[in-house]
């Protein structure tokens, strides 16, 4: 964990990111639909603000940052500016309705986290997005500036990492069971068409059929899984397995070669090999190469399913590498 070497250039990078209108609109639609349906991930507004300690940091911050940007508020009871900033961030977390999660860290009780982030003064606010830490601001800054920074953070989460936030159900009971998600519309015909296309080897047709469902219901679980699987099969159908594996073995630094081999690993049922290959590729690369390997790994997670323990383990490994 090396966030102490970061500089405030992270905020400049965020400001340089321009909104991709179509991607943003789709992300908003997905969030709104998931919330309307009371999806399995829907939480009460109070769950948008959590207290985090060193023991739960990986679970509550690193793992959660794969689905929603996590804003870290480093504070202390004796800090007067913290008493101004903290309630404001908590109010904004509820107002932003699941677009980010606020994690509050008491520096007196979590000295190790304070040291790891190189905190020199509080309040200090960071963010973790898909396992990657970004410094946001320090001190009790104006609300308008905080909103601008949060908007930029949410944009980068959506555009670069596909993070659409978490669904919030204002009527959900605190800690109670959440209503099971109901599928929005009658998509049986489209889903049947996708399966028929797969059976016929028409991968392009299957991909399009799943995309047709997702265009109307971006959170449809069966269509999301089917699309991920169909796209994987389409990627490997013309590959020469022997040549791909030979290329990957001879060129461990070639990201394209490692990605292709990971696809073949997964199709062949070697799930942990595929995940491990890409985690290792992320570990030893930087920049666009690292992004390419990381994004393919996230796509392969979709193929297997978020609840699979192999995905959970690989997410933890990825978080350790990125952080």
C-alpha positions in Angstrom: 0.0 0.0 0.0 1.9 3.1 -1.2 -0.5 6.1 -1.2 2.0 8.3 0.7 3.8 9.0 -2.6 0.7 10.4 -4.3 0.4 14.1 -5.1 -2.6 16.4 -5.6 -2.1 15.9 -9.4 -4.8 13.2 -9.0 -7.4 16.0 -8.8 -6.0 17.6 -11.9 -6.3 14.3 -13.7 -9.9 14.1 -12.6 -10.6 17.6 -13.9 -9.3 16.6 -17.3 -11.8 13.9 -17.7 -14.7 15.0 -19.9 -18.1 13.5 -19.6 -19.0 10.9 -22.2 -22.6 11.6 -22.7 -23.8 8.3 -23.8 -21.9 6.3 -21.1 -23.1 8.6 -18.4 -26.7 8.4 -19.6 -26.6 4.6 -19.6 -25.0 4.6 -16.1 -27.7 6.9 -14.8 -30.4 4.7 -16.3 -28.9 1.6 -14.8 -28.8 3.2 -11.3 -32.3 4.5 -11.6 -33.7 1.2 -12.7 -31.9 -0.8 -10.1 -33.2 1.6 -7.4 -36.7 1.6 -8.8 -36.8 -2.2 -8.8 -35.4 -2.5 -5.2 -32.5 -4.6 -6.4 -30.7 -7.1 -4.3 -27.9 -4.5 -3.8 -30.3 -1.8 -2.7 -29.4 -0.2 0.7 -31.1 2.3 3.0 -29.6 5.9 2.8 -28.0 5.4 6.2 -25.7 2.7 4.7 -24.1 5.3 2.5 -22.0 6.5 5.4 -19.8 3.9 7.2 -17.1 3.9 9.8 -14.0 2.1 8.7 -11.0 0.8 10.7 -7.8 -1.0 9.7 -9.2 -4.4 10.2 -12.1 -3.8 7.8 -10.3 -1.6 5.3 -9.8 -4.2 2.6 -13.4 -5.4 2.9 -15.2 -2.1 3.3 -13.1 0.1 1.1 -10.9 -1.9 -1.4 -13.6 -4.5 -2.3 -16.5 -1.9 -2.3 -14.4 0.4 -4.6 -15.0 -2.2 -7.4 -18.7 -1.2 -7.5 -18.8 2.4 -6.3 -16.2 5.2 -5.6 -15.4 5.3 -1.9 -14.6 8.7 -0.4 -12.4 8.5 2.7 -12.8 11.2 5.3 -9.9 11.2 7.8 -11.0 13.0 10.9 -10.6 13.1 14.7 -12.9 14.1 17.6 -10.6 17.0 18.6 -10.5 18.5 15.1 -12.8 21.5 14.8 -12.7 21.8 11.0 -13.6 18.0 10.9 -16.8 18.9 12.7 -17.7 21.2 9.9 -16.7 19.0 7.0 -17.9 15.7 8.3 -21.6 16.5 8.4 -21.4 18.2 5.0 -19.9 15.1 3.4 -22.5 12.9 5.1 -25.3 15.0 3.8 -23.8 14.9 0.3 -23.4 11.1 0.4 -27.2 10.8 1.0 -28.0 13.5 -1.6 -25.8 11.8 -4.3 -28.0 8.7 -3.7 -25.5 5.9 -4.0 -23.1 7.5 -6.5 -20.4 7.3 -3.9 -19.9 5.7 -0.5 -18.5 7.8 2.4 -16.0 6.0 4.7 -15.1 7.8 7.9 -11.7 7.0 9.4 -10.8 8.2 12.9 -7.1 8.8 12.7 -6.6 8.5 16.5 -7.9 4.9 16.3 -6.3 4.1 13.0 -2.7 5.4 13.0 -1.5 2.9 10.5 -3.9 4.0 7.8 -3.0 7.6 8.5 0.7 6.8 8.0 0.0 4.7 4.9 -1.9 7.6 3.3 0.8 10.0 4.3 -1.7 12.2 6.1 0.0 15.4 7.4 -3.1 17.2 8.6 -6.8 16.7 9.0 -9.5 16.8 7.7 -8.1 15.1 4.7 -10.2 13.5 2.0 -9.1 10.8 -0.4 -11.0 8.5 -2.8 -10.5 4.9 -3.8 -11.8 3.9 -7.2 -11.4 0.3 -8.4 -8.7 -0.2 -5.8 -6.8 2.9 -6.9 -6.3 5.8 -4.4 -6.7 9.5 -5.3 -6.1 12.5 -3.1 -9.1 14.9 -3.3 -8.6 17.8 -0.9 -7.5 18.8 2.6 -9.2 21.1 5.0 -12.7 22.4 5.2 -13.2 23.6 1.7 -16.3 25.3 0.3 -19.3 23.1 -0.6 -19.2 24.2 -4.2 -15.7 23.0 -4.6 -16.5 19.7 -2.9 -19.4 19.1 -5.3 -17.3 19.8 -8.3 -14.7 17.3 -7.1 -17.3 14.7 -6.4 -18.9 15.2 -9.8 -15.4 14.6 -11.4 -14.8 11.6 -9.3 -18.1 10.0 -10.3 -17.4 10.7 -14.0 -14.0 8.9 -13.8 -15.6 6.0 -12.0 -18.3 5.7 -14.7 -16.2 6.3 -17.8 -13.0 4.5 -16.9 -14.2 1.8 -14.6 -17.9 1.3 -15.4 -18.9 2.0 -11.8 -22.5 3.0 -11.7 -22.9 3.3 -8.0 -25.1 1.3 -5.6 -28.9 1.3 -5.6 -30.6 3.1 -2.7 -34.0 2.3 -1.4 -35.3 5.1 0.8 -38.1 2.8 2.1 -35.7 -0.1 3.0 -35.7 -1.0 6.6 -32.4 -0.6 8.4 -30.7 -3.9 8.3 -33.8 -5.6 7.1 -34.3 -7.9 4.1 -34.3 -6.1 0.8 -36.9 -6.9 -1.8 -35.8 -9.3 -4.5 -35.2 -7.6 -7.9 -37.9 -8.0 -10.5 -37.1 -8.1 -14.2 -38.4 -5.0 -15.9 -40.0 -6.3 -19.0 -41.0 -9.4 -21.0 -37.6 -10.3 -22.6 -38.3 -14.0 -23.1 -38.3 -13.7 -26.9 -35.0 -11.8 -27.0 -33.3 -14.1 -24.5 -34.5 -17.1 -26.5 -33.2 -15.6 -29.6 -29.8 -15.1 -28.0 -29.7 -18.7 -26.9 -30.7 -19.9 -30.3 -28.0 -17.8 -31.9 -25.4 -19.3 -29.5 -26.6 -22.8 -30.3 -26.2 -22.0 -34.0 -22.7 -20.5 -33.5 -24.0 -17.1 -34.4 -22.0 -15.2 -31.7 -22.6 -11.8 -33.3 -26.3 -12.4 -33.3 -26.2 -13.5 -29.6 -24.3 -10.4 -28.7 -26.8 -8.2 -30.4 -29.7 -9.9 -28.8 -28.3 -9.5 -25.3 -27.5 -5.8 -26.1 -31.1 -5.3 -27.2 -32.3 -6.4 -23.7 -29.7 -4.3 -22.0 -30.6 -1.2 -24.0 -34.0 -1.3 -22.3 -32.9 -2.7 -18.9 -29.2 -2.1 -18.3 -29.2 -4.1 -15.0 -30.8 -7.2 -16.4 -28.7 -10.0 -14.8 -29.3 -12.8 -17.3 -28.5 -10.5 -20.2 -25.4 -9.1 -18.6 -24.1 -12.6 -17.9 -25.0 -13.8 -21.4 -23.4 -10.8 -23.1 -20.1 -11.3 -21.2 -20.1 -15.0 -22.1 -21.0 -14.4 -25.8 -18.3 -11.7 -26.2 -15.7 -14.0 -24.6 -16.6 -16.8 -27.0 -16.4 -14.4 -29.9 -13.0 -13.3 -28.9 -11.5 -16.8 -28.8 -13.4 -18.5 -31.7 -10.6 -17.7 -34.3 -7.6 -18.1 -32.0 -5.1 -20.9 -32.4 -4.7 -22.1 -28.8 -1.2 -23.5 -29.3 0.1 -20.4 -30.9 -1.5 -18.2 -28.3 -0.1 -20.1 -25.4 3.3 -20.3 -27.0 3.3 -16.5 -27.6 2.2 -15.8 -24.0 5.0 -18.1 -22.6 7.7 -16.5 -24.8 6.5 -12.9 -24.2 5.5 -12.5 -20.6 5.6 -8.7 -21.0 3.3 -8.7 -24.0 -0.1 -7.6 -22.5 -2.1 -8.5 -25.6 -0.6 -12.0 -25.5 -1.4 -12.5 -21.8 -5.0 -11.2 -22.3 -5.6 -13.7 -25.2 -4.2 -16.5 -23.1 -6.4 -15.6 -20.1 -9.4 -15.7 -22.4 -8.5 -19.2 -23.5 -7.8 -20.2 -19.9 -11.3 -19.2 -18.9 -13.0 -20.9 -21.8 -11.1 -24.0 -21.0 -12.3 -24.0 -17.4 -9.0 -22.8 -15.9 -10.6 -20.0 -14.0 -8.0 -19.4 -11.4 -5.2 -19.6 -14.0 -7.0 -16.9 -16.1 -7.5 -14.6 -13.1 -3.9 -15.2 -11.8 -2.4 -14.5 -15.2 -4.2 -11.1 -15.4 -3.5 -10.1 -11.8 0.2 -10.8 -12.4 0.0 -8.8 -15.7 -1.5 -5.8 -13.8 1.2 -6.1 -11.2 4.0 -5.7 -13.6 2.6 -3.1 -16.0 1.8 0.5 -15.9 -0.4 3.0 -17.8 -2.5 1.8 -20.7 -1.1 -1.7 -20.5 -2.2 -2.0 -16.9 -5.6 -0.6 -17.7 -6.1 -3.1 -20.5 -5.3 -6.0 -18.3 -7.4 -4.8 -15.4 -10.4 -4.1 -17.6 -10.2 -7.6 -19.2 -10.0 -9.1 -15.7 -13.2 -7.2 -14.7 -14.9 -8.5 -17.8 -13.9 -12.1 -16.9 -15.4 -11.5 -13.5 -18.7 -10.8 -15.2 -18.5 -14.2 -17.0 -18.1 -16.2 -13.8 -20.3 -14.1 -11.6 -19.7 -11.8 -8.6 -20.8 -14.4 -6.0 -18.2 -17.0 -7.1 -15.5 -17.4 -4.4 -12.8 -17.4 -7.1 -14.0 -14.0 -8.2 -13.9 -12.8 -4.6 -10.4 -14.0 -4.1 -9.2 -12.5 -7.4 -10.8 -9.1 -6.6 -8.8 -9.1 -3.3 -5.6 -10.0 -5.2 -6.3 -7.3 -7.7 -6.9 -4.7 -4.9 -3.6 -5.6 -3.3 -1.8 -5.2 -6.5 -3.4 -1.9 -7.4 -3.2 -0.4 -3.9 
